Amino acid sequence: MTEPSHPQHLSVDDFDPSASSLTGAVDPAVMAELLSIRSSIDNFDATLVYLLAERFKATQRVGILKATHQLPAADPNREKAQIQRLRALAESANLDPAFAEKFLNFIISEVIHHHQAISDSHSAVAATGVVPVVSLDGQGFVADPHAAAHATAGDDAGTQAT
């Protein structure tokens, strides 16, 4: 079985909120209720994506601060405290704490990866004297500051690290 091809740049306008393999197979009233509930789920998903984007913007700032002051990318005591806190929050919200922990562990691993990349970039600056410029999408660095001004969001040309 082959993977479906995905367009390079997706748009929320390309999303069909009524897409379902159940269309025509269930009572129209049931389908209408299902689509209504799914619409709320879609809104939650969009909110989660925007919240994660803001969270990663903040952690990028932490990564830059850590790299600037030669601090380690990971902070095991902070991570442990965050996991305990999130598990308690999950329990109070009636969410499976094990799921919440897995989710946070995934996010933490991504953040550490980003912090290491930022640290590596700062080390390269120390070695070469060339200061990278953060790309417009905030996910990497461009070699030429003028390229950052002309790069389009999602364009990874010139990106050196993520």
C-alpha positions in Angstrom: 0.0 0.0 0.0 1.4 3.4 -1.0 1.2 6.5 1.0 -1.1 9.2 -0.4 0.7 12.1 -1.9 0.5 15.4 0.0 0.7 18.8 -1.6 3.9 20.7 -0.6 1.9 23.6 1.0 -1.4 22.8 2.6 -4.1 25.3 3.2 -7.0 25.2 5.7 -9.2 26.1 2.7 -8.3 22.7 1.2 -9.9 20.9 4.1 -13.3 19.3 3.5 -15.1 19.2 6.9 -17.7 16.8 5.6 -15.1 14.3 4.3 -16.2 10.9 5.6 -16.2 7.3 4.4 -19.6 7.0 6.1 -21.5 9.4 3.8 -24.6 7.6 2.4 -24.1 4.7 4.8 -25.8 6.1 7.8 -29.0 8.0 8.6 -28.7 11.6 7.5 -29.7 12.9 10.9 -26.9 10.8 12.5 -24.5 12.1 9.9 -25.5 15.7 10.6 -24.9 15.2 14.3 -21.6 13.4 13.7 -20.4 16.3 11.4 -21.5 18.8 14.1 -19.4 17.1 16.8 -16.5 16.8 14.4 -16.7 20.5 13.7 -16.0 21.1 17.4 -13.1 18.6 17.3 -11.7 20.5 14.3 -11.8 23.7 16.2 -10.0 22.1 19.2 -7.4 20.8 16.8 -6.8 24.2 15.3 -6.5 25.7 18.8 -4.0 23.0 19.8 -1.9 23.8 16.7 -1.8 27.5 17.4 -1.1 26.9 21.1 1.8 24.6 20.1 3.1 27.2 17.7 3.2 29.8 20.5 4.8 27.3 22.9 7.6 26.6 20.4 8.2 30.3 19.8 8.7 30.7 23.5 11.0 27.6 23.8 13.0 29.0 20.8 13.7 32.1 22.9 14.7 29.8 25.8 17.1 27.9 23.5 18.7 31.2 22.3 19.1 32.3 25.9 20.6 28.9 26.9 23.0 29.0 23.9 24.1 32.5 24.5 25.0 31.7 28.1 26.4 28.2 27.2 23.7 26.4 29.3 22.8 22.8 28.5 20.0 22.1 26.0 18.2 19.8 28.5 17.2 20.5 32.1 16.3 17.1 33.6 15.0 18.5 36.9 12.7 21.0 35.1 11.5 18.2 32.8 10.7 15.9 35.7 8.8 18.7 37.5 6.9 19.5 34.3 5.9 15.9 33.9 4.7 15.6 37.5 2.8 18.9 37.0 1.2 17.8 33.8 0.2 14.4 35.2 -1.6 16.2 38.1 -3.3 18.6 35.6 -4.4 15.6 33.5 -5.8 13.8 36.5 -7.8 16.9 37.6 -9.1 17.3 34.0 -10.1 13.6 33.7 -7.4 13.0 31.0 -5.3 9.9 31.1 -2.1 11.0 32.9 0.0 8.4 31.0 -1.2 9.9 27.7 -0.4 13.4 29.0 3.1 12.3 30.0 3.7 10.7 26.6 2.6 13.9 24.9 4.8 16.1 27.0 7.8 13.7 26.6 7.4 14.1 22.8 7.3 17.9 23.1 10.3 17.9 25.4 12.3 15.8 23.0 11.5 18.2 20.2 12.4 21.2 22.3 15.7 19.7 23.3 16.4 18.9 19.7 15.7 22.6 18.8 17.8 23.8 21.7 20.7 21.6 20.6 20.5 23.0 17.0 20.5 26.5 18.4 23.5 25.7 20.6 25.3 24.2 17.6 24.6 27.3 15.6 25.9 29.6 18.3 29.0 27.4 18.5 29.5 27.9 14.8 29.2 31.6 15.3 32.0 31.5 17.9 34.1 29.4 15.5 33.5 31.4 12.3 32.3 34.8 13.4 29.3 34.6 11.0 26.0 35.4 12.8 23.0 33.5 11.5 19.7 35.2 11.1 16.5 33.5 12.2 14.3 32.6 9.2 10.9 34.2 8.8 9.1 31.1 9.9 11.2 31.0 13.1 12.2 27.4 12.5 15.8 27.8 11.3 18.5 30.2 10.2 19.4 31.8 7.0 23.0 32.4 6.0 22.3 35.8 4.4 20.3 38.4 6.3 19.0 39.8 3.0 17.6 36.3 2.2 15.6 36.4 5.4 13.8 39.5 4.2 13.1 38.0 0.9 12.3 34.4 1.9 8.7 33.3 1.9 7.2 31.5 4.8 7.7 27.8 4.4 10.6 28.3 2.0 13.6 26.3 3.3 16.1 27.7 0.9 19.1 28.9 2.9 18.0 27.2 6.0 21.0 25.9 7.9 19.5 24.5 11.1 16.2 23.7 12.5 
